[in-house]
Each structure stands twice: as C-alpha cells, then as structure tokens.
Amino acid sequence: MNLPDPSTILLMATLMATAMSVVLYSAYLNFPKEIRGLREWALALVLLVGGVVIFALHGKSDILLLFSNVVMTWGLGLMMIGTERFYEIKPSWKLFHLSWILIVVLLGYWLWITPDFLTRVAVSSVVVFILHTRAIVVILKNGDRHFSTLFFVTLMLIESIMVAVRGILAVTSDSDVNLLGTGTFASLYLATAHFMTLMMTVGFMTVCTRRLQVTLERRSTLDPLTEVLNRRGFADIYAKEHALMRREGTLMTMLNIDIDYFKNINDCHGHAVGDRVLIDVAQVITKTLRASDHLARFGGEEFVVLLPATGLDRALHITERIQAALREPRPGIPPYTVSFGVACQTSADESLDGILIRADKALYCAKERGRDRYEIAPEASLSRTGEPVRRPDQARA
C-alpha cells in the first residue's frame, strides 16, 4: 500500500484544520452564548497547526523542536478546557499549565542533559493521554445520552488509544516512532492522527449543534425574563396533561394570577424594579408548587398555573399557600399583592380556551371585589364545541 509522504499529509491536514478553525470561530460568534467552548476549540486548532508546522520546519534547532511540542500541548490543553467549558465544568487550568511545564522540563532534560528520543516520545505521549483522558471523563460524566455525545467520546477514545500505543511502542519495542521518518509507521500515524484531530473537531461541532437545537427549542417555549413557560410552552404542556386527564378520568385546575396595581410599581419604582417583581413572582410560585405543576407567564403581569390531577379543594389550598408566600417581605422587592381566578376542569371535553376564559372571568371578579384575593369560576356549561356557554350574567364588563 502506497501512503502519502509526511509533507503531503502535513499540507492537507494544515489546510483542513485551518478551515475547521474558521468554522468553529464563526460558530462561536453566531451561536447563543450558552454554548461555550467553541472559542477554545478554534484556538486549539490554530495552535495545533502552528505546532505541527514548527515541528516539520525545525531542522536541527532543538529550541524550535521543544517549542513545537509546547505549542501543540497548548492546543491539546485548550481542547480539554473547551470541552470543560462546554459542559459548564470549572476549567482545569492547573492541569493545563502543569502539562506544558512538564513538557518543557522533561523534554528539555532528555533533549540536552541526557539525549533520549524514545523517552521524549513516551513522556509527550503520557502528557497528551492525560489531557485526553480528562476530556473523556468530563464527557462521560456530563454528556447526555445522545448519538452526538457517543460519537464525540468515541473519537476522543480512539485518539487516546493511538497516543498510548505510540508511547508504549517507544519504550517496549524497536519500532521506528519518529514521525519525521519516511517509513510506514510515520506516514500511517501522521495520516491517522491528523484525521482523528479533524474528526474530534467534527464530533465537538456535533454536540454543539445538538446543544444549539435544545437551546433554541427551550427559548421557543420559555419566557426570557422569568424563565418559566410562555404561551406556546404552556399549550404544549396542557395538551399532554389534557390527554392524560381524558385517559385516566382525573380533574385539572387552572389558576389565573395577576399582580395588583403593577403599573403603579413601574411608575413609582421604574421598569427595572418591575422586572424584578415579575421574576420574584415566578420564583416564589415555582418554589411553592409541586413538581407535577406547571407555571407560565402569559405576558405583562399575568401568570397561569396548571395543576394536573387536582380537584378544587386541593387547588384552593395551593392557592392560599402561594398567596401567603407572595405576601412575605423580601429584600429589594417592593411589597405587592396578587389576585387569583380559579377554574376547575371536570370534563375532558372542555378546551384550553374554555378553561382559560373561565379562570380569566374569576380573576376579573377578584379584581372587582377588592384584589388580593381569589375567586372561583363556576363549572363549565359546555357547548358542542367544548367552549363555555356564555350567559348574560357572565358577560364581562
């Protein structure tokens, strides 16, 4: 089998790695800021390319040889740091700096004090293996169970095994592990190593793309200020809970919640304080609810709570608990009250619009009767379409 010579491999790998670096940096500039690590991976590729080029051109300069190893270690270390930042783990900067310092000290010793090429290969292999192993541990501990994660960690494992094999061969056999040589091992190892580096980058981009998808889906269903469900997210949740209600024959209750005199809060304290009040409402209610309950912000100062498998008596107990929690003073938040409209859904034939209308009417009654209270909506009288039948006495003023 005729393999390309090392210089051809180096040129191809340099061009592809440079292109991938541009792709990563472009993703860093355009992806949401929640997706971290792209900048570190882009810089890592630049350093790896630079290190490889210096290594190929060092000639008889031992200083350049050592410097090329340090630069490549920086690149591999930044891959580890980028992976940690992606998974929101505290970056291992101590390990990063320890790695390149060890390269300087140990390679320098076996380069000038006691020249030993094979020992240098073994030492550099150990350092690289440790950096890759740290990244693999982070992925396995924090990655989700998805193809993209499996693909990424598999590539990291293959690269680690290759590095370990070269290190083992350096100390246990007479194989020529000199990558500047023209033998089969040098060509095969260089081709495989450069290919795997590029594939690891593709693997990282795969998990980043997966995270992008999840982030965009999350943004489409959550209110950006309070980070609770928005109307779209609430409608999706309601559809699932409604199907379960129909299947199991349970009850469901809706709470329509509105902050009293919210305009006065904005006028007296400013919109920044008003935003803090909205966030406070969302946080307090979330802490008060059960894990099975759902909170959404419908815009402005209006919130909606869905209580699955919950009848009216239990729903009123939860309402009073929320009311008491919101009345508690909290530092930095002006005192405020809320009004509730409570509507219990007893029939699976009632639609989301139907129960929302009833809860809204009950909320309006609570506002009319003095605020800082709750009112209970009458049971629905359903038409054929599942909408409440409007009676004259129910007309909203």
C-alpha positions in Angstrom: 0.0 0.0 0.0 1.4 3.4 -1.0 0.8 6.0 1.6 1.3 9.8 1.0 4.6 11.1 2.2 4.6 13.1 5.5 4.9 16.5 3.8 1.8 15.9 1.7 -0.1 14.7 4.8 1.0 17.8 6.7 -0.1 20.2 4.0 -3.6 18.6 3.7 -4.1 18.5 7.4 -3.0 22.1 7.8 -5.5 23.3 5.2 -8.4 21.3 6.6 -7.6 22.2 10.2 -7.4 25.9 9.3 -10.8 25.6 7.6 -12.3 23.9 10.6 -10.9 26.6 12.9 -12.7 29.2 10.8 -15.9 27.2 11.1 -15.5 26.9 14.9 -14.8 30.6 15.3 -17.7 31.5 13.1 -19.9 29.3 15.3 -18.5 31.0 18.4 -19.6 34.4 17.0 -23.0 33.3 15.9 -24.2 30.6 18.4 -26.0 31.6 21.6 -23.7 32.4 24.4 -24.9 29.5 26.4 -22.9 27.2 24.1 -19.4 27.6 25.4 -16.0 26.2 24.4 -16.1 27.0 20.7 -13.5 29.8 21.0 -11.1 27.5 22.9 -11.5 24.7 20.3 -11.0 27.2 17.4 -7.8 28.5 19.1 -6.7 24.9 19.8 -6.8 24.0 16.1 -4.7 27.1 15.3 -2.1 26.1 17.9 -2.0 22.5 16.7 -1.5 23.6 13.2 1.2 26.0 14.3 2.9 23.4 16.4 2.9 20.8 13.6 4.4 23.4 11.1 7.1 24.4 13.5 7.9 20.7 14.2 8.2 20.0 10.5 10.4 23.0 9.8 12.6 22.9 13.0 15.5 21.3 11.1 18.4 20.9 13.6 17.1 23.5 16.0 16.4 21.9 19.4 14.8 25.1 20.6 12.2 25.0 17.8 11.7 21.3 18.4 10.9 21.9 22.1 8.7 25.0 21.3 6.7 23.0 18.7 5.9 20.4 21.4 4.8 23.2 23.9 2.6 24.8 21.3 0.9 21.5 20.4 0.4 20.8 24.2 -1.3 24.2 24.5 -3.6 23.2 21.7 -4.5 19.9 23.2 -4.9 21.5 26.6 -7.3 24.1 25.1 -9.4 21.2 23.6 -9.7 19.9 27.2 -10.6 23.4 28.5 -13.1 23.9 25.7 -14.8 20.6 26.5 -15.0 21.5 30.2 -16.4 24.9 29.4 -19.0 23.4 27.0 -20.2 21.1 29.8 -20.1 24.0 32.3 -17.3 22.5 34.4 -14.7 24.6 36.1 -11.7 24.7 33.6 -8.7 22.7 34.7 -6.2 25.5 34.2 -3.8 23.9 36.8 -3.6 20.7 34.7 -3.2 22.8 31.5 -0.2 24.7 32.9 1.3 21.7 34.6 1.2 19.8 31.2 3.2 22.3 29.2 5.6 23.0 32.1 6.3 19.2 32.3 6.9 19.2 28.5 9.4 22.0 28.9 11.2 20.4 31.8 11.2 16.7 30.9 11.7 17.1 27.2 14.4 19.7 27.8 16.2 17.3 30.1 16.1 14.4 27.6 16.9 16.7 24.8 20.0 18.4 26.2 21.1 16.8 29.5 20.5 13.2 28.6 19.5 13.0 25.0 17.0 10.2 24.5 14.5 10.4 21.7 12.3 7.4 22.7 11.9 8.7 26.3 10.8 12.1 24.9 8.2 10.3 22.8 7.0 8.3 25.9 6.8 11.5 28.0 4.9 13.5 25.5 2.5 10.6 24.9 1.7 10.4 28.6 1.0 14.1 28.8 -1.3 14.0 25.8 -3.0 10.9 27.1 -3.7 12.6 30.4 -5.3 15.6 28.7 -7.5 13.5 26.5 -8.5 11.3 29.5 -9.6 14.3 31.4 -11.8 15.4 28.5 -13.2 11.9 28.2 -14.2 11.8 31.9 -15.9 15.1 31.5 -17.9 13.9 28.5 -18.9 10.6 30.2 -20.0 12.3 33.4 -21.9 15.3 31.9 -22.9 14.4 28.4 -26.5 13.4 27.6 -27.4 10.1 26.2 -27.5 11.0 22.6 -25.7 9.9 19.4 -23.7 13.1 19.2 -22.2 12.5 22.7 -21.4 8.9 21.9 -19.8 9.9 18.6 -17.7 12.6 20.3 -16.4 10.5 23.2 -15.7 7.6 20.8 -13.4 9.7 18.7 -11.7 11.0 21.8 -11.1 7.4 23.0 -9.7 6.4 19.6 -7.3 9.3 19.6 -6.2 8.5 23.2 -5.6 4.8 22.3 -3.4 5.9 19.3 -1.3 8.2 21.5 -1.0 5.4 24.1 0.1 2.9 21.5 2.9 5.2 20.2 4.1 5.8 23.8 4.1 2.1 24.5 5.9 1.3 21.3 8.6 3.9 22.2 9.6 2.0 25.3 8.8 -1.6 24.6 9.9 -2.3 21.0 12.4 -1.4 18.3 9.7 0.2 16.1 10.6 3.5 14.4 8.3 6.0 16.0 10.0 9.0 14.5 7.3 11.0 12.8 9.8 12.7 10.5 10.8 9.4 9.1 9.7 8.1 5.7 8.6 4.7 7.0 5.2 3.2 7.0 4.6 3.9 10.7 5.3 7.6 10.3 3.0 8.0 7.3 0.2 5.9 8.8 0.4 7.5 12.3 0.5 11.1 10.8 -2.4 10.4 8.5 -4.5 8.8 11.2 -3.6 11.4 13.9 -4.4 14.4 11.7 -7.6 12.7 10.5 -8.7 12.0 14.1 -7.9 15.5 15.2 -10.3 16.8 12.5 -12.9 14.2 13.3 -12.7 15.1 17.0 -13.5 18.7 15.9 -16.4 17.4 13.9 -17.5 15.5 17.0 -17.4 18.6 19.1 -19.3 20.5 16.5 -21.9 17.7 16.6 -22.5 18.1 20.3 -22.6 21.9 19.9 -25.2 21.6 17.2 -27.2 19.3 19.4 -26.9 21.9 22.2 -28.0 24.6 19.8 -31.1 22.7 18.9 -32.0 22.1 22.6 -31.3 25.8 23.4 -33.5 27.1 20.5 -36.3 24.7 21.5 -36.0 25.9 25.1 -36.1 29.5 24.1 -39.2 29.0 22.0 -41.1 27.6 24.9 -39.8 29.7 27.8 -40.3 33.4 28.8 -36.9 35.0 28.5 -37.3 37.2 31.6 -38.7 34.8 34.2 -37.6 31.6 32.6 -41.0 29.9 33.1 -43.2 28.6 30.3 -44.5 31.0 27.7 -47.9 30.6 25.9 -46.5 28.2 23.4 -44.8 26.0 26.0 -47.9 26.1 28.2 -50.1 25.0 25.3 -47.8 22.0 24.7 -47.8 21.0 28.4 -51.6 21.4 28.6 -52.1 19.2 25.6 -50.1 16.4 27.3 -51.9 16.8 30.6 -55.3 17.0 28.9 -54.7 13.7 27.1 -53.7 12.1 30.4 -56.8 13.6 32.0 -59.0 12.1 29.3 -57.3 8.7 29.6 -57.4 8.5 33.4 -60.6 10.4 34.1 -59.0 12.9 36.6 -59.6 16.5 37.3 -57.5 19.5 36.5 -57.4 23.1 37.9 -56.2 26.3 36.4 -55.0 29.4 38.4 -55.0 32.7 36.6 -52.8 35.1 38.6 -52.4 38.8 38.1 -50.2 41.3 40.0 -52.3 44.0 41.6 -51.5 47.6 40.5 -48.5 46.5 38.6 -48.5 49.8 36.6 -48.0 51.7 39.8 -45.0 49.6 40.6 -43.4 50.5 37.3 -44.4 54.2 37.6 -43.1 54.6 41.2 -40.0 52.3 41.1 -39.1 52.0 37.4 -39.3 49.2 34.9 -36.1 47.5 36.2 -37.8 47.0 39.6 -40.9 45.9 37.8 -38.9 43.2 36.1 -37.5 42.1 39.4 -41.1 41.8 40.8 -42.0 39.6 37.8 -39.0 37.4 38.4 -39.8 37.3 42.1 -43.4 36.2 41.4 -42.2 33.4 39.1 -39.5 32.2 41.6 -41.8 32.3 44.6 -44.7 30.5 42.8 -42.2 27.9 41.4 -40.9 27.1 44.9 -44.5 26.7 46.2 -45.8 24.4 43.5 -45.4 20.7 43.3 -43.0 19.0 40.8 -46.0 18.0 38.7 -47.4 21.5 38.4 -46.7 24.0 35.6 -46.2 27.7 35.7 -46.4 30.1 32.7 -46.2 33.8 32.0 -48.8 34.9 29.6 -47.4 38.4 29.1 -47.3 41.5 31.1 -48.1 40.8 34.8 -50.3 37.8 34.1 -49.3 34.2 35.1 -51.1 30.9 34.7 -50.7 27.8 36.8 -51.8 24.3 35.7 -52.5 21.8 38.5 -52.9 18.3 36.9 -54.9 15.7 38.7 -56.1 18.3 41.2 -59.6 19.0 42.4 -60.9 22.3 43.6 -60.3 21.7 47.4 -56.6 20.9 46.8 -56.3 23.7 44.3 -57.6 26.2 46.9 -55.1 25.0 49.4 -52.3 25.6 46.9 -53.7 29.0 46.0 -53.7 30.1 49.7 -50.1 28.8 50.1 -49.0 30.8 47.0 -50.8 33.9 48.4 -49.1 33.6 51.7 -45.7 33.1 50.2 -46.1 36.2 48.0 -47.1 38.3 50.9 -43.8 37.6 52.7 -41.4 40.6 52.5 -38.2 40.0 50.5 -35.1 42.3 50.3 -35.0 44.6 47.3 -38.6 43.8 46.3 -41.4 46.3 47.0 -44.5 44.9 48.7 -47.2 43.7 46.3 -50.3 41.6 46.2 -51.8 39.3 43.5 -55.3 38.3 42.6 -56.4 34.8 41.6 -59.0 33.3 39.3 -59.5 29.6 40.0 -61.2 27.3 37.4 -61.5 23.5 37.9 -61.8 21.4 34.7 -64.1 18.4 35.4 -64.7 17.4 31.8 -62.1 16.4 29.2 -64.4 17.9 26.6 -63.6 21.4 27.7 -60.8 23.1 25.6 -57.9 25.1 26.8 -59.5 28.3 25.6 -62.6 27.3 27.6 -60.9 26.9 30.9 -58.8 30.0 30.3 -61.9 32.1 29.8 -63.5 30.8 33.0 -60.3 31.4 35.0 -60.0 34.9 33.5 -63.6 35.7 34.4 -62.9 34.6 38.0 -59.8 36.8 38.1 -61.8 39.7 36.9 -64.3 39.2 39.8 -61.4 39.1 42.3 -60.2 42.4 40.9 -63.7 43.9 41.1 -64.1 42.7 44.7 -61.1 44.4 46.1 -58.0 42.5 44.8 -55.5 40.4 46.9 -58.0 37.6 46.9 -59.2 34.6 44.8 -62.5 33.9 43.2 -63.7 30.5 41.9 -65.2 30.1 38.5 -68.5 28.3 38.1 -68.4 24.9 36.4 -68.4 25.0 32.7 -71.7 24.6 30.7 -70.2 23.2 27.5 -71.5 23.7 24.0 -70.9 21.2 21.3 -67.5 22.7 20.6 -66.3 22.4 24.1 -66.5 26.1 24.8 -68.3 27.5 27.8 -71.8 28.7 27.1 -71.9 32.5 27.7 -74.9 33.5 29.8 -75.9 37.2 30.1 -74.9 37.3 33.8 -71.4 36.1 32.9 -70.7 38.9 30.4 -67.5 40.7 31.3 -67.9 44.5 31.9 
